[in-house]
């Protein structure tokens, strides 16, 4: 079995403390409070639990920068969140609905949060898992971002720590 297939990865929604602050009136990456809007159709993914927000349910719309600080490669864009509490997604598998991201943008970033150019790719949803593993197999890549075809941030994917591998083996 090659190292790419055997690699354990962790898929993470955005941090709970950030989401809680936004739900409690905190400001987004543009310094504004989140907007409340009804979800329309089926394309409203919450970036915290990585679940789809049902049509008609109220969602939060805000600007998000999935990087620790502003710098040239720290893109900012719109995301959705459930208005009400939900559990942060942290799992070794991508959410099942990601196969419907047609297409998805995948990019690797180094430890300094800069794009590793050779890793950027546009792929079909069913190829996301293998693409993430291939990118994460590179020593110069610290993590991967998955984005929609509109370049909206979906989630962060990292190599799993040994503790996380052990944790998931016990489930």
Phi, psi and omega in degrees: 000132182281162185297332181292315181293321184283343183298135174267135178233161177236130179257128185231134169284174181292155187301141182298321182297323177294314181298317179299317179298316179297315181297335180264019174096004177295167184262155182273191182297341178261007179078020182241151173290155179295148175270147175257127181216150174286139176293139179241132178067205185249004184258052183235074183280132173283128183277002176264305180267350183059023173264163179273135179275121183298145177307136179091337179285144180288136179235163172258137178241127183208169176265133185229139175242106185279042181225153184289338181205160179289137176194170187304329183262007182274081181293146177238139179198177183283144173220168175243151172223150167300140176293320182265164183305141173213163183271136179297136177282122172216106185208161179278354180241151173289149175304144184303324183290348179299339178296342181268000175288105187233099349271183175237153176255133180232134178217141173266149178232148179272182182295340176270007178070026176257147178298136169265101192308317185295352183266346183296134182205152172246120186226163173281152183308321182292347180260001184299313183302307181297322180295316178300315180297320179297315180294316181292343177289345179283135179293333183274003180253127178267326181198171182233143169252139170252133180230158177284173177298341178268006180074019177279130180301133177252307182192172177248139178235132182230168168291138178285143173285165179300321178299318179294322177297315180296318179302313183288334177291333181278346183283000000 
